[in-house]
Amino acid sequence: MAEAILSAVTKIGMISASKAAAAVGDQLAKRVNGLIELPGKIKMIDKELRMLNGVIQDLGSSHLSNNVIKEWITGVRNLAYHVEDVVDKYLYEAVKVNEEDFLSRYVFNMGGARNAIVFSKIVVEVAEIENELKQVKENQTYWTNAIVPVNNDRAEIDRQRSGGGFQGLFCDEDLVGIDENRSKLTEWLSTDEKDSTVITISGMGGLGKTTLVRNVYDREKGNFPGGQAWIVVSQKYDVVDLLTKLLSKIGQSQPVSAKPDVDDLTDAIQKTLQYKKCLIVLDDVWNEEAYNQMRNAFKGCQGSRVMITTRKEKVAAIAHNGRRMIVQPLGSAESYKLFCSRAFHNTSPDPDRKCPPELRCPPELETVAAAIAERCHGLPLAIVACGSLLSKKEPTEHAWDQMYNQLRSKLQENNHVQAILILSYHDLPGNLRNCFLYCSLFPEDYPMPRESLVRMWVAEGFAIRKDQSTAEEVAEDNLMELISRNMLEVVEKDELSRVTTCKMHDIVRSLALDIAKEERFGSANDEGEMINTDTEVRRFSTCGWKGDGSRPAAAGVKFPRLRTVMSIASSTSMISSILSGSNYLTVLELQDSGISQLPETIGNLFNLRYIGLRRTNIESLPDSIEKLSNLETLDIKQTKIVKLPPGIVKVEKLRHLFADRFADERQTEFRYFVGVEAPKMISNCHDLQTLETVCASKDLSQQLRKMTKLQTVWIDNINASNCEDLFEALSYMPLLSSVLLSASDEKETLSFEKLKPISTKLTRLIVRGGWAHGTLNCPIFQGSGRYLRYLALSWCNLGEEDPLKLLASQVPALTYLSLNRVSSAAILVLSAGCFPKLKTLVLKNMPNVNQLVIEDNAIPTIHGIYIVSLREMNMAPHGIDSLGSLKKLWLLGLHRDFKADWDLKQMHNKLKHVPELRS
């Protein structure tokens, strides 16, 4: 819809901020007719695009099936893409003009004629855009007078119903796997609490929330003699209308007044509920404000219950923790059972389908049927849709195999599945839609790293600085919003409970890919075939191009409008070919690919903002990288690059630099990873937020003092002669949040007296190397320790001191603590009440430790304890069986007598509550 407009508007904003664009007007105004008026015309185009965006947003999703409107929106989209292309071309050529040297420009007048021709063409293209804009506005009249506004924004999926579910889609036998949730809801409804209790049932679309609640509602409404009401709220609602319906359903059919307002209706409902026990369902609530506007009506109720179904996390939070239900996908067995009940119902021995027997799948179809059911990932709506589709096919192995191979597209053809997912998509704001579609470029089931995703969105302009928030912070908010809307699934969280990786459900990704293709946003080629690849594509991803054996894959192919390329298992020749014809490329993600060299021509890509080369065989970067004036992220982590080009300091907009290489991939040596040499004058990159990892040097501290925007700093190869200057420089960084400090070798002793961070955001500290005596009494622990949440210490010698005892009072907010190769006391004690927030404790390779004592109420929120390679530990940790919150316990590589003591104390029986126990 309007996503392309947002991208175009963002690019237009870059012109006003571009010094090169301003300069070219002064230089070529006399040579190019109309160039001086160009900025004003572009501003007017920007204004018109914003108005068109508002028109499309006001349309909502209910009219998108109208063919005239669809064609009109296509015209708007094409216009927006044309604007983006011309703006990028303008910026590209302006940079080239400003890069011409003095002699070429003024003495020999070389390039002057060419520049005049180029910008004359741009002036003509802007005029063409003005004509296209005029035509789009005229075409709007074809549908403006024919459209009648509707109250319900979801008319296309016909959800006007008196109570829940897609009637006719789900039958009683489709209620597979709901017994546990049904029992829990029934219990919550039957408690003796007198006050009105709100219960929320949440989860992504298609999980059967409404069906579950409808089933419980029908079973339990008889226990609420005061009345029952099922109210469908939906996205667009009128509070007066909702309250009127509620009042009529719980016993008062006569209107309160001729034109009742919210207060009138609220008072009437309160009086009605005051002496009644009612059951009320608010189905499909998309916004917490909908409930907030109705909540006063439920105050003071005696024993009534309100159940709310929603896809939104914020709405789910309306209920307290004990009354929130998050519906999960079905398991494999339940999915298969539900699928068969739909796919083979025509052959059921009970045609009336009253309590049907277990419907059996023909033996020859069991494998493919299980694969199809698994493909639906436990989504009842998707499973039922697929089963219904397959029930119409000939039950032969060949026919079903064909269906399985086409399952993604067939799922999209199913209106019910599509409607739910498309509705969720259209509910997203424009900036979130771009972010959502971008996720579809990653391979299927690929765990998308949060940090990479955020930086790609920023590079593309999908997240821009807002108020006091950086662009990265805005992008983080976008990610969490997509997760809370169940459009993305969390795969893994880190030790600070932050999302580290997420993924897109297969079915959701299929929808996103179809939309991305329709809107010319981008495409993903999972098969790696170059055949039929649209050269006009703006973004694409591939898992590796496959050639035909006669020439390199993708050789000679040009993608003039390409903004993003993600490629795994790519060849250098393919990348060179693509880069040579993609002048406006913004994101180049090649991590884990086989590429070993970047072409020198990469320096011509002025628009490039993100380069990802992590875990590739790249050994050096071309000197031309200094020309990438817009580059924001450079990720060369775990490559073979030893030294950065000196010209990297000319890339003044660089915000994130990741650079190190493995010296020992087994990670047994002290310096198993090595940082790169920090270029001289690195402080020229004044916008740098992330710097990991660089080697300590004589002048590094002087450079760091000038880099006040740094948030993450990793420094390697520190020694006693430079550590004080480096630590003092770090201390004055106001935004510092994550620090890694690694000594030059395991024998080097570092003094931390000068590390006195002024930042209150320093939550993550990793220290590798020897400590000077009394380090735990230094300001980093005594003062700043209260902010630390993640602490990892390794290769330090504490003599006969107990680090757990010493740290307990210094770092009370820790959620993660790791001690590796730390010499310490033989007995470690977790004292009563210590580390109240600790989730993870790692004790590894501690040669002196033979006993761990856990006192009462110590580490009360612990989730995981990992005790590994403590060769002297010969007895079970005392008090470990009292940790009720423990979920994971690893006891590996301990003293040979440990197992005997463990068995003697029958610790396995005492720790049955721990789901994961490895010993």
N, C-alpha and C positions, 0 to 999 in steps of 0.2 A: 504494500500500500504506500505509505508516505515515508518509508525508510530511506528511499533514494533521495528524497528532498532534504532530509536531515544531513546526509553526507554532503550534498551540494552546498547547503548553507554553511556547514562547517568549513568547507574548502574556501568559500567566499570570504569568510572571516580571516583566513590566512593571508589574503591579498592585502588587507588593510594593515596587517602586522608585518608585512614583508618590506624590508628596506630595498631589496633588489627591484621589486615591482614599482616602488615609488621612484627609484632612480631611473628606470628605463623610460618612464614618461618624460622626464626632463631631457634625456639624451636624444630621444627619437621623435619628439613631438613635431619638429619641423619637417621631418622626412615622411611621416606617416599621417595621412589625413584621418581624423577621427580618434586618434590615440589619446589626445588630451581629455576627450569626453568619456573615455572608457570606464574609469573608476565610478563616475556618476551613474552610468548605465548599469554597471554590475550591481551597484547598491539598489537600484530600482528593481532589478531582477531578483535580488535577495528578498526584497519586500514582497514581491508578487509570489515567490515560492512559499514564503511563510503563510501567506493568505490561503494559498492552495492547500497547504498542509492542514490548516484549520478547517477548510471545507471537507476534506477527506475524513478528518477525525470526527467531525460532526455527523457525517454519514453513518458512522458505526459499522457494525458487521451485518446488519439485517438486510442491507441492499446490495451486498457484494455479489449476489447471484444474478443480479440484473445485468444482462449482456451489454446494454448501452453504457452503464456505469463502469463495468469492467474494462470496456474499450477506452473509455475516457481516462480511467486511472492508468491504463497502460500508456496512453499518450503523455500523461503527467510524469510518469516514471521515466519514459524516454527523454523527455525534456530535461528532467533533473540530471540524468546521466550525461546528457550533452553539455549541460552547464558544468558539471564536475570535470569532464574531459577538457573543456576549453580553459577552465580556471587552472587546471594542472599544467596544461600546455603553456599558458601565459606565465606561470611561475617558473616553469622549466626554462623557457627561452629567456626570461628576465635574468635568471641566475647565470646563464651562458653569456649574456651580454656583459654582465658585471665582472665575469671572470676573464674577459679579454684584456690582454696587457695594453699598456699605454701606447706603445709604438703601433700595434695593430690597429688601435682605435683612432688615433689622432694623426699619426705621421703617414702611414701607408694607407689608411682608410680601409684596411682589409676587413671584410665581414660587414661593412656598413650597408652595402646593397642587399646582402642576404638578410640582415636583420630587418631592413625596411620591408622586404617581401614577406617575411615571416609574420611580422606584427600587423601588416596590412591584411593578411589572411585572418588573423585573430579578430581584427575589427569587423571583417565581413562575417565571421562566424557568430560574433555577438549580435550582429544585426539579424542573422538567421534565427538565433535564439529568441529575439524580440518578436519575430514573426510567428515562431512556434508558440510562444506564450500567448500571443493574440489569438491564435487558432484554438488553443486549448480553452481559453475563456469563452470563445464563441461556441465551441462544441458543448460547453456546459449547459447551454440552453436546451439541448436535446432531451435532457432528463430532469432539469430543475423543476419544471412545472408538472412533471408526471409523478414525482415522488411524493407520497403521503407519509408523514412521520408516523411511526408506530411507537406504542408505549413499551413493548417488550423488545429488547435488542436481540433476542435470540429466536426470532420467529422461524428461522430456517430449520431449526431442529425440533420444532413442535413440542416444546416442553411445557405447554399450557396443560397442566394436569392437576387434579385435586390431591394427588398424593404420590409423589415419587416414582422414579424409575422410568425406563422406556417400556411402557406397557406393550406386551406382545413379544418383547425381546427376551425378557427374563420370565421363566416359568418357575413353579415351585421346585422342580427337580434341579434347577440351575443354582439353587442355594447351596453350593458346595463349599465346605470349609468355613462356615460362619458360626458353627456351634459354640466355640469358645467366646467369640465376641458377643454373640447373642446372649449367652449366659451372664457375661459380665454386665452388659447393658440392663438386662432384667434385674440383676442384683442391685445395680445403682438406682433403678426406678423404684425398687421395693423397700428401700431403707426407711427408717422411721423419722428421718429429719423433717422438721416442721417447716423450715424456711424453704423457699423455692430454690431448687438446685439446678444449675445449668450444666449440661453435659455436651461436650463437643466431640464430633466424629470427623476426623480429617484424613486427607490423603489425596493423591493425584486423581485426575479424572479417569473413570473407567474401572476403579477398584470395587465398585458395588456399594459405596457408602449409603446411598439413598435406598437401595434394595434391602440392605441389612436393617436400616432403621425402619423401613416400611414394614418389614416382617415382624420386628419387635413391637412396633406401634399397633399393628393389627392384633397381636397376641395379648398385649397388656392394656389396651385402652379400656377394657372392661373393668380394670381395677381403679379407674379414675372416673368415678360416677359424676363428678362435677362438670365434665365435658372434655371434648378432645378437639384439637385444631391442628390441621396440617397446612402450613403456609409456605408457598414457594416464593422466595425473596428475589432471587436472580440478580443480575448485574444492575439493571435499571429498575428502580423501585420508587414508589411513592409511599411515604410513611403513613399518610392519612389513609390511603387505600389499604395498606397492610393491617393497620389497627382496626379499620372498619370490618375487614374480613374476619380478623381474630375475634372481635366482639360478637359478631353474628354467629360464629361457630361455637362459642362457649355459653350461648344461652340468651342473648339479647338481639332479637331480629329487628326491633324498631330503631330507627336512627336516633342518635342523641339529640341532634338539632338539624336544622335544614342544611347548614354548612359547618359541620363539626371540624374543629382544628385538633392538633395533636394533644393539647392539654385536656380538651373535652373528652376525647376518646381514652386517654390515659386514665383519667379519673373514673370513667365508667368501667373500664376493665379492672381497675384496682378494686372497686366495690363488688364487682361480680366474682372476682377470684378470692375475695377476703374470707369467704366461708366455704369455698369449694376446693376440691382436689382435682386439678385438671392436668391433662397431658398435652403439651404443645410442642410441635415440631416446626422449626424454621429451617426449611430445606434450601440448600444451595446458596449460602450466604457468602458473598464475595468481598465484603467490606465490613470491618468491625464497626464502622459508623452506623450501619444499618441496625445492628443490635443496640448500640448505645442510644439511638433515638427511640428505641422501644423499651429499654430496660426498666424505666420507671413504672411501666404498666405491671411489672411482675413483683414489685416491692411489697413485702408484707404478706405474700401468699402463704397459705397453710398447706404444705405438703405437695404443692404442684411441682411438675418437672418440665424443663424446657430442653429439648434436644436440638442441637444445631449441626447440620452437615456443611462442610466447607472444604475447599482446596487450599485455603490460605492459613499460614502459620499464625498470623496475627489474630485471625478470628478464632482459631483453636485455643489461643491463650486466654480467651475470655473466661473459660472454666479454670478452676484450680487444678493442680497436677493430678489429684486423685480422681478427677472426673473428665480426663482427656483420653480419648481413644484414637490412636493412629492406626488406620487400617493398612495392613501389609498385603503384598501380593500373595497369591496362592502358591503352595509348594508344588513340586513336580507331580506327585501322585494326585493331588486335588485338581491340578490343571488338566491332567490327562483324563481324569474321570469326567470333568465338566465338558471337555472337548468332545469326548465320545458320546456324551448324552445329547449333544446337538448334531454331531456329524452322522450318527447312525440312528437317529430317532425314527426315521421312516421305516426301519426294519425292526422296530421294537415289537416284541410279542404282545405288548399291551398297547393297542392303538389309542386308547383313551388317556394314556400316560398318567394313570393314577397310581402313585407309588411304583414307578417302573422298576424292574429289576436292573441289576448291573448290566449296562449295555456293552456288549463285547465287540471288540474290534477284530476284523478278520486277521488271521495270523500273518498273512502276507503284507498287511498294511501297518502292523504294529510299530515297526521302526520309524517309518515316515510320519505316522500319526503322533508318535512321541516327540519327534523332532519339531513338528508344527506346533504342538502344544507348548513345547519348551521355548519356541520362538516368540511366543506371546508373553513370556516372562511373568506369568502369574496374573495378568490383567484380565479379570473376568469378562469385561466388555469386549476386549480383543479376542479372547478365547471363544466366546459365544459367536462373535461375528465370523471368525474363521471356521468354526464348526458348521455354522449355517451355510457358509459358502461351499464347503466341501460336501455337505449333504446333497448338493445338487449335481455333483460330479459323479461320473462312473467310478464305482469302487474298485479300480484296478491299480496295480502298482505303478504302471507307466503314467496314468493320468494324475495320480497323487504326487508322484515325483515331479512332474511338470508344475503342479500347483505349488509345491514347496519351493521350487526354484524361482517362482514368480510371486512368492508370498508378500514381499515388500510392496510391490505395486498393487497386488490384489487387496491388501489391507487398506490401501489408500482409496480404492474404489468403493469400499464399504462406507456408506453414508453415515451410519451410526458412529463408527469409530472416528471417522474424519470429523464429524460435527463436534464431538467432545474436544478433540485435540485442537482443531482450528479455533474453536471458541476460546480456549485457553490462550492460544497464540494471539488472537485479535484483542484479548484483554490486556496484552502487554503494551506499555508506552512505546513510542517509536524507537527510542534509544535502546530499550531492552529487546526489541524485535531484531535489530541489527546484531546485538550480542548473541541472541538465541540462534539466529541463522548461521552466524559465524561458527558456532560449536559443531554444526553439522559437517564442517569441512574436515574435522578430525576423523580418523578411521573408526569403524564400528567397534563399540565396546572399548574404545581407547580411553584410558584414564588421563583426563586432561589436567595438567598441572595448573594450579591456581595462579601462580606467579606469572607463568608464560602467557596464560589466557588474558590476564589483566593487562599485561604490557602490549599484547597484540591489539586489544580493544583500544587502548590509548593511542597506539600508533595509527590505527585506522580512523581515529577521531570519533569513535563511538562513546567515549567518555572524556569529557573536558573538565578543566578546573571549575569548581563551583564554590562560591563564597570562600570559606577558609579551608576547604578540602582540596587536596591535590587531585590531579586527574586519576592517579592510581587509586586513591581512596574512593573516588566516585565509581571507578570500575569495580572495586571490591564490593561496594554496596550493590551494584548491578548484579554481580554474581550471587550474592546472598539473596537478593530478591528473586532471581530465577530459581534458586534452590527452594526458597520458602513457598514458591508457587508450584513446586513439584514438576518443573520443566527440566530440571537437572537433578541427578542423584548424587549424593555424597558417597565417594568411594573410600576415602581415608582422611583422617584428621591427624594433626601433629600433636606433639606433647603439650601444646598450649591450647588444645581444643579448636584450633583453626583448621578450616578445610584445606587440605593439601592437594587432593585430586578429586575430580568429579567426572561424571560421564552422562551421556545422553541415552535414554532408553531407546532401544532399537526402533520401536514403533514411532516414538516421538521424532527420532532422527529421520525416519523415512518421510514423515510429514514435512519436517524442516527442509529436507533436500528437495522435495517437490515444490515447496514454496520458493526456495532459493532459485530453482531453475526457472519457475514461472516469472519471477520478478527480476531475472537476470542478475541476481546477487552473486551467485557462484555455483560451483558444482564439485562433487567429490567422485573421484574415479577409483573405487576400491580394487578394481581388477587390473589397473595399470595399463590398460589398452589405450593407444593414442587415437584409435579409430573414432571418427565422428566427434572429436573434441572441438567445441565451438571456439574459434579463434577470437571471437568477440567477448569471451568470458572475462569477468572482472576478478574472479577469485577461483582458484581450483586447488585441489589436493589430490595426491596420488600416493599409492604405496610402492611406486617404482614403475617406470615406463618399460614396456616390453617392445623390442624391435621385431622386425620381420626377418632378421637374419641377414639382410642385404645392406642395411645401413643403420646407423645409430638411431635409437628411438628419439623422436621429436626433433631430429636434425632439420634445420631450415624452417621450423615452424615459428611463426611470429604471433605474439599476443599483445597487440598495441594498447589494449585497455586494461591490462592485468594490474591489479593492486596487491593481491596476496597470492603467494605460492607456498604450499606445504608439500614437501616431498620426502618420502622415506625410500632408501635404497636407490638413490639417484646417481646418475653418472655425471662426470664433469662436463662431458660434451653436451649432454642434455641441458644442463644449467647454463652453459655458455650460449647455447642457441636461444634459450628463452630470454635471458637477460639482454641479449643484443637487440631484441625487438620489443622490450617492455619498459619504455622510458619512464612510466609513472608508477613503477612498482613501489609499494609501501612496506610490505612484510615479506621477508624471505626466511622461511623456517625449514632447515635441512637437517635437523638433529637426527642422529643415528643413521645417517645416510653414508654411502660409500665415497662421498666426494673427498678429494684430496687436495684440491686447488681451487681458488676463486680467481676468475679472470680479472685482468686489470681494468676491463671495461665497467666493472661494478661501480667505479668512481663516477660514472656518468649518470647514475640513478639518483638525482638530487632529492627525489621524493622519498627515498628509502629511510625508514624510521626504525626498523627492527631487523636485525640479522641474528639468526639462531643456527649455530654450528656445533652445538654440544654433542660430544661423543662421536666426532668425525675424525678423519685422518688428516685434517688440515695442519700443515706445518708452519705456515706463515701467512700473513695478510698482505695483499698488494698495497704499495705505497699510495695508490690512488684513493684509498679509503679516507684520506684526509679531506677529500672533496665532498664527502657526504655531510653537508652542513646541517641537515635535518635529522641525522641519526640520533635516536634516543636510547636504544638497547643494543648492546653487542654482547652476545653470549658465546664465548669460546671455551667454556668450561670442559675439562677432560678431553681436550684436543692435544696436539703435539707442539703447540705454539709456545716458544720460550720467551720471545720478546715481541712487544708491540711496535708497530711502525712509529717513529718519532712524530710523524704528522698527526697522530691520533689526537694530540692536544689541540688541534685546530677545529675539532668537532665540538664546538662549544655547547651544543644542545644535548650532548650525551648525558643520560640520566642513570643508566644502569650498565655496569661493566662487570661481567663474570668471566674470570680467566684463571685457570690453573690446569695442571696436568698431573696424571698419576706417575709417580716414581716407583711405586710398588702396588700393583693392583690387588695383591693379597692383603694389603693393609697391615702387615706385621711389623714393618719398619717404622721408626719414629716419624721420619718425613716421608710418609707414603704418598702425600700429595705436595706439589711444589707450586708456588705462585709465580707470576710473571714479573719481570722487571718493571717497575713503575717508570713511565716516561718522564723525562724532565719537563717541568712546567705543567704537570698534570692538573694543577690548580686552575688552569685556563678553562677546564671543563667545570665551570662554576655551578652548573645545575646538577652535578653528579649526586645521586642519592645512594647508590649501591656501588661499593668498590670491594670486590672479592675475586681473587686473592692476589695481593702484591707482596713482593719481597721487601723487607726493610732495607733502607739505604740511608746514606749520610744526610741527604737533603729531603727525605720523605716527610719528616716532621714539619719542616718549614712549609711544604706544600699543603699538608693537612690542615694547618692553622688557618688557611685561607678558604677552606672548603666547608662552609658552615651549613650546607644543606645535606651533608652526609647522614644517612640513617643506619646503614649497614657497612661495617668495615672489617675486612679480614686481612690480617698481616702475618706473613710467614718470615722465617729466618731472622727473628729478633735475637739480639745478643745483649750482654750486660752493658756494652758501651753506648747503645742507642735506645735502650728501652725507656729510660727516664724521659728523654725528649719526646719520644713517640707517645708515651702515656700522658704526658702533659698536654700534647696537642689534642689527643682524643678527649681530654677532660673538658675542653671548651666548646665541644660540639653540642649545640642545644637540642638537636633532634635525634641524637644517637639512640638506637634501639637494639642493635645486635652487633656484638663484637667477638671476633676470634683472634686470639693472640697465641702464636706458635713460636717456640724458641728455635734456634738454629740447630740444636741437637739435644739429646736427652740429658746431657751433662751440664748444659747451660743454666745458670741460676739467674732468675729475673727478679727485680725489685719492683714492687707495686705501690711504693709510697707516693709516687707522683700521679697515680691514677685516681683522680677525684672528680668523677663526672658531674657536670652541672645538669645534665639531662635527667628528667624524671621519667623518661620513656624507655630507659635501658632495662629491658626485660630478659635479654638473652646474652649469656656470657660463656664463652668456651676458652679454656686455657690449657695449653699443651706445653709442658716443660717444667724445669725445676723452680722452686720458690725460695726466696730469701726467708730467713727466720722471721717469724711473726707476721707473715703475710695475712693471716686471717684477722689480724687486728688493724689492717690498713683500711683507709676510707672506702675503698670499693666494696668492702663487706660491712664495715661498721656503719657507714652512712647510706650508700646507694644499695646496699643489700636488701633493703626492704622492698625495692621495686623489682628485683630479679624474680623471674618465674621459671627460667630455664638455666640450669648450671651444669656444665660438663667439665670435669677436671681430669687430667691424665698426665702420667709420667712425672708426678711431683712427689716429693719426699717430706712427709710430716713427722718423721721420727717415730715417737711412741705416743703421739696424740691421736685421739679419736675424732676424725673429721665430722662424723654425724653429730656428736655432742657439741663441737665447736660451732658448726654451721647452724644448728637448730635455732639459736636465738638471733643470728645475724640475717638469715634469709627466710623469714617465716612464710612468705608468699609463694615459695617454690611449688610448682606443679610437676617439675621434672628435675631429677638429680642423678647424675652419672659420675661414678668414680672408677677410673680405669688405670691400672698400673700405678696405684697410689700406695706408697709405703706408709703404714700407720700402726696403731695399737693392735694387739692381737684380738681384743674383744671390742666389738662395736655395739653401741647401745643407742637405741631409739627411745629416748626418755618419754615419760608420760606427757601427752598433750603436744608433742613436737610435730612439726610439719603438718599443720591442720589441712592444707590444701594439696598436699603431694598426691599425684596420680601415678607416677612412674618412678621406680627406684632401680638403678642399675649398679651392681657391684661386680667388677670384672678384673681378673688378673691382679688381685691384691695379695701379695705373697705372705704377709704376716697374719692375716685374719684367720682365726680358727673358730670363732663363735659370734653369733648375732643374737642380741637380746632385744625383744620388742616389748616394752612395758605397756601397761593398760592405757588405753585411749591415745596411743601413739598412732601416727599416720592414719587417721580415721576415714579418709576418703580414698585410700590407695586402691588402684585398679590392677597394676602390674608390678611384680617384683622379679628381677632377673639376676640371679646369682650364678655367675659363670666363671669357671677356672680359678676358684679359690681353693687351691690345692691343699691347704692346711685345715679347711673347715671339716670337722669330723663329727659334728652333731647337728641335729635339726634346730633351726632357729627357734629360740624360746619365745612363746607367745604368738607365733605366726597363725595359729589356729583361731585366734580371737579376732582376726581381721575379716569382719563380715562383708566388707565391700570388695574384697579381693576377687579378681576375675582371671588373672593369669599369674602363674608361678613357675619359673624355670629354675631348676637346680641341677646344673650340668658341670661336669669336670671337677668334682669336689674330692675330698680325701676318701681313700678306699674304705674307711670305717664309717663313712657317713650313712650309707644305705642300711647298715646293721642297726645303727641308732634310730634311723627313720622307721624301720620296720618294728623295732622293739617298742617304740612309742605309739605304734599304730597311727601314724600321721595321715595315711591315706584316708582312713575312716573319719578322722577329725577334719579333713579338708574336702569333704564331698561337695561342699557348696562352691568350690572353685571350678569353673567350667574347663579351664585349660591348665593342666598340671603336667609339666615335663620334668623328669628326673632320671 
